[in-house]
Amino acid sequence: MGDFYRSIDTILMGRKTYDFAVEYQKSGKAKSVFDPKVKNYLFSRTVAAADVLPPVELVSKPVKRFAQELRAKPGKNIWMMGGGGIIAAFLDEGQIDEFIIFVIPVFIGQGIPLIAPRHRTVPLKLLSSKAFPDGVVQLHYAVKS
């Protein structure tokens, strides 16, 4: 994960992911879960800007416009931390180039979808895969146009 984290300079998240991170921080398990060394953006229609913890910035503009403005700036890779709704919104606008997915060898029987249900088919091209000694596998895909 260290190599991956060093490859990014921006994190995008939805409200549920943001709320989870805030609760984790409030529990005392982390001094701050929002790294000020990277840009942190929150996409939400229900959170007021005044209620957002620094260094997180609330995004109120449309996804496509935001993505185009972000792409126009110099920078590294962008981590779409979660969740399925925000990933779906960026896919709808053609604004996701790649997925790096870590498969953890545990069947849990339930969970949160990676992508909102309206996206049933997203063609991908495998760019690379890497197996780790603990059984975790990293899959790196390009989104086919």
QUIKA-V946345 format. One record per run of one state. SS is the DSSP state (H for helix, E for strand, - for the rest). FROM is the first residue (numbers start at 1). TO is the last residue. Records with the same first field share a line. If there is no record, write none. Layout:
# QUIKA-V946345
SS->FROM-TO / FROM-TO
This chain:
# QUIKA-V946345
-->1-1 / 7-7 / 27-38 / 44-48 / 52-55 / 60-62 / 72-76 / 83-83 / 93-97 / 104-123 / 132-136 / 144-145
H->2-6 / 15-26 / 49-51 / 63-71 / 84-92
E->8-14 / 39-43 / 56-59 / 77-82 / 98-103 / 124-131 / 137-143
